Each structure stands twice: as C-alpha cells, then as structure tokens.
C-alpha cells in the first residue's frame, strides 16, 4: 500500500482537475528539429554539464531539504517551463516526480503542475516539501517543541535493526531515537508535522560517521571525517526550513502543485488530455536499485525491517530497472519479449537480450541483465501509452535519460524509448546529448562509451 498523502495534497479521487484536450502550439525548441531525427552531436562540456544531476539544487531553497540521488537541475527545469509557457503550455506533468523538483519549479513559474511518484517513501518526501507555504514561525515553534521534548526523552529501546547499529554509534542512535519518539508523540495531520518529519529525515545521513552519502548505497565499512550531533543538526535543519519558507513566501508563487503516490505505467491520478508539457527523468536501465536509495530512512522510521522487505514495500511499485527486481521473471522472458507493447523494438531487443544471456554464463555473478532490460522496456512502453492518454494535442515531452551497457553490451536506450513513443501515438522525437558517461572512472567495468541527455518527444 502507498503511504497516506500529506496534508495539503488532496487524494486523487477527491481532487477535480479541469480537463484540457487541446493546446495552442506555439514555437518551442523542438520546432527546428526534423521529425524522428536523432541528434547526438558533441555536448557543450562532456564532464561539467550538471543539468541531469541534483548538484545545481544543493544551494536552492526547499530543493536542498532532502538530497535525492535521482534528482536533476531545478534551474534547467525552470528555464524549460518558462520557455514553453511563452509557447502556450501551462499544465506541467512529471510522472517520475522523485523529491519534487518539477513540482516546486512549476509553482515558482506560476503554472499548474501534477506529479506522481511510485516510491512511497520518496512520494512522502516530495509531498512534505510542498508544505513550504505553512507559516514559518508556527512551524519553528512546533519543531522546536519536539526538540525540547527529545532532550528529556527517556529512551528505553535497547534493540535496533542491524543497519542502524552499523550506521550510528549508541550515543547518536539514542538521540535520534529520542527525536523520533518525540515527533511521533506529537504527530498529527498538519503541515508542521510533515515538515518536522522531513527535517528528521534530512539529518540522518549527516549524523552518521559511516558512508551514507545520498548518491550511493549505505557503506558501513566507509567512514566520514565528522558526524553531526543529532540535536544540533535538527535545530539547524528546522531553522534552514523556516528561512527558506520565508524567502519563497516573499515571492509570488503560482497554484499549489499536486503530487500523488501513483504508478507512471498507469497515471491514474491524471485525467485524459490534461498535460501539455511533461518534464521528467525515468529510472535508468543501469541496475541502480532505486528502492534501496532510502533504506536507511525507512528502516529508521520502522517502515521496513531490512533489505529483504524492499521487494514488497517498494520495488513492486516501480519500473523494473535493476536485477534485484526481476529475479522471479527469468522464466518469463518469452512473454516479456513478445509483448505487443514492445513490438516496435522487438527485433533489436531480442538480439540484445539473447547476447546478454549468453555473456551472462561467462560471468561469476550471473546477473539477470537480459531479464532486467526486457522488463524495463515493457514497463516504459506502458509508460508511453499512459502518457499518450494524459497529454493534450500539441504537447511536448522531455525525458532526461542515459543509455547503458550491461556486461559491455550496448543498449540504445534513448532511441528505443523514442521509437516506443512513436508506437504509442506520439509524432516525433529527437535526442539532445548533454554529457558523456563512463569516461571518468578508472575502475569502470567496461569501455563502452555512454552518454546522457534529453529525449524530446512531440505529442
């Protein structure tokens, strides 16, 4: 089951969004590119372009409240929205909303926005961020009362999940548990409660002396030079939130964004023909386990007991992009490859998957990359069908994507996604490369050149 939606964000069945079936198409960056032409020319700077990463957001109000490994650049999103707003596009949809980058920038650009996120914990993070309109003074009083209670909290808990013991020494874990208990005792359905929960989420990794950086899995064998005291970290985070809330409230934001826990393969929260601009970044087909990205936080709050719980709690909701997700599907390869939704790429897809299956037998790990790739493109084909339903005539879609090469076998992700978009009923596509990948690390597992960029699809 998905987590309950946070206050201030209505449930899908109770929220009526006006339908829009047609948009006046004005000029956009897409107009100068010939239909179905794939342009893969040199990037402006193959190593320094950060628009497809979260790096640009680390100093931005609200965005910086929680660093999510799958984020991308808020300034770039704002630029696209403003440009397309001038072209007549004013209803923004993000089917892989993550921690809310597009939703927050749509509010800043004064346009309507809907986002959905299938990872239940990440959806809750994004929904909590959207409470930034709450009165800063009232939030500060609420959160600091939690801190005051935690300082006198008598923590009786003696046993913790193994991951907690590996990531935190006893004295830090006791303070974090005191904060959690104090928050839980005061928790209600208010924006202040959701924001206080997010502040506590946001300090966990900085309070751990082991390797817990947001862009990697938890690495208990690694250590950091300094860990922050939980009580001090929580107070600092609360005051940062309040300062950011004050800053944004002094501006003139647009309509409040809507964000739902929902599956991009269905987009059930969005009416037919509603969106005229889609900006998103789907999971990459590179075996990164998105379900594991918040395992530390979910374990701390008692939502999972360990890694084994992720399959039912998180992965079952996500696009299948890692081998952990497809271990039970190896005997269903023919069904995946013969699915009608992938017919447009089936010949190439079958060839690539067959080669991966053959190479797999020569590797000790024997990872099921061939199953992962087959399941990934079936899922993404369903995403395109859902997007075709919810987008208006004349709409524009932008996917921030990267290609992959499991076992050194190249998968042309951007082209295949473009061809699946055409098969779903979209008009044309092009690819804009922003940077090269797999050229920086000396210990990389293969030498296949990869890239990252934007797949632009005309509706």
Secondary structure, 3 states (H helix, E strand, C coil): CCCCCCCCCCCHHHCCCCCCCECCCCCCCCCCCCCCCCCCCCCCCCCCCCCCCCHHHCCCCCHHHCCCCCCCCHHHHHHHHHHHHHCCCCEEEECCCCCCHHHHHHHHCCCEEEEEECCHHHHHHHHHHCCCCCCHHHHHHHHHHHHHHHHCCCCCCCCCCHHHHHHCCHHHHHHHHHHHHHHHHHCCCCHHHHHHHHHHHHHCCCCCCEECCCCCCCEEEEECCCCCCHHHHHHHHHHHHHHHHHHHHCCCCCCCCEEEECCCCCCCCCCCCCEEEEEECCCCCCCCCHHHHHHHHHHHCCCCCCHHHHHHHCHHHCCCCCHHHCCCCHHHHHHHHCCHHHHHHHHHHHHHHHHHHHHHCCCCCCCCHHHHHHHHHHHHHHHHHHHHHHEEEEEEEEEEEECECHHHCCECHHHHHHHHHHHHCCCEEEEEEEEEECCCCCCCCCCCCEEEEEEEEEC
